[in-house]
Amino acid sequence: MQEGQYESSVPVIADRCHQARVRNALEPEWEARFEPRSYGFRPGRGCHDAIESLFNTLRGKSRRVWILDADLAGAFDKISHEHLLGMLGGFPAKGMIAGWLKAGIFEAGKGFAPTGEGTPQGGIISPLLLNIALHGLEEAAGVRYHTGNYSGTVRAGCPVLTRYADDLVVCCYSRQQAEQVKAQLAGWLEPRGLAFNEAKTRIVPLSEGFDFLGFNLRRYLNGKLLIKPGAKAIKRFRDRLSKEIHALRGSNVAAVLATISPIIRGWVAYYRTVVSSSVFHALTGYLWKLAYKWACWSHRNKPRRWIVDRYFGKFDKFRNDRWVFGDRDTGAYLPKPAWTDIVRHTLVKGGSSPDDPALAGYWAHRRQKEKPPLDSCTVRLLSRQDGRCSLCGENLLTPDQPPQSPQGWERWFLQVTRKAITADYLVHHDTPSAARSQRTHLVHATCHRSRHPLRPTGNTVVQQKT
């Protein structure tokens, strides 16, 4: 759908509240039934789990070297209402869901349009309904799992299907098997009102490589499987940086840093789990050139030495780098992509559900291991405080669902970290050591504003400085 059509179909607040209530009742049941290699729009799962699953399937001497890279045509718009409602069985709110499906949309200038198929665009419950409609895709593709001691592993000779929403990849042993799987899935999708997008569906050898969720997966001549940021994703990022900085001509350095920093942090946060070091270094050089050109354009009558002294320096005290672009008045600076460490993502356990009480410890530990895309100083403070606010003792950053795109990480950085965290100076009155009498702490912005009574965290009791 076009942008205007999408916006006009977003439910009103009352319907969104009802959809959230129904989703919370429906989701736990289906989370216990969903297939293990379905990662899209599910709590605790995301893009990086899908990529890590493919890496485990294709690495080493894997014989599944033919890839069916498929995409569904208009999945949200074409789902059969009858088939979807039939899968819901006797769910108590089935009538409400049927009403949402057939509610129709109202477009300015066109009037009311009924909806005979598809799920409501922009609805909170729509992603869950898509996953329910596509449940059973693995079985239809011929995927069979071992039981007993080898439970969770795919049997030899069977293909492996990894799905994220309406994008799916099937790893097969031969081209013939890939074509057979495609035909089987096409027949399985037809009664559900769905079909492959032939323009985006192809069968390729692993040696040629394929793109999935913005990543490129390819087995090279030396036999090693490497996952890198996709060429199209890199080009889009470079083009956006160029356009944003060009649009900032005439603005001050503070505006440049406020606009560009979240974009950089968001992009590298999404791609930091794969082989991205060379890409990050190349982008660092490209970004430096853009910043230098902006400075030269802003001060066309100044010599280069003056421009360098004004905008470049050793802004990050933890790095011996004097070519960092920043603001000497505030000390803010532009982070370099090359500073980002590569951190492998830990794959979620196949059938684990966040709603399983027996796995509460597993999910709590997994959330704590999630490292946010923050600067090194803030990460050190978070680690020192065990990720907890020094005032209320609660977690500072515990995202229920990590962002699943560079733009998502960018919005997360802008909306969550800047509102949820603030640096404050606190005094440890109960600490005898003079060296620790003053120390920077991270606290919730709400705690900082409301001056809530303090609660000790760990073995340290803190009190705000008057």
Beta strands, then each sheet from edge to edge (+ up, - down):
strand 1: 66-71
strand 2: 105-107
strand 3: 111-113
strand 4: 160-164
strand 5: 167-172
strand 6: 202-205
strand 7: 210-212
strand 8: 215-219
strand 9: 225-229
strand 10: 312-313
strand 11: 324-325
strand 12: 422-427
strand 13: 438-443
strand 14: 463-464
sheet 1: 4+ 5- 1+ 6-
sheet 2: 2+ 3-
sheet 3: 7+ 8- 9+
sheet 4: 10+ 11-
sheet 5: 13+ 12- 14+
end
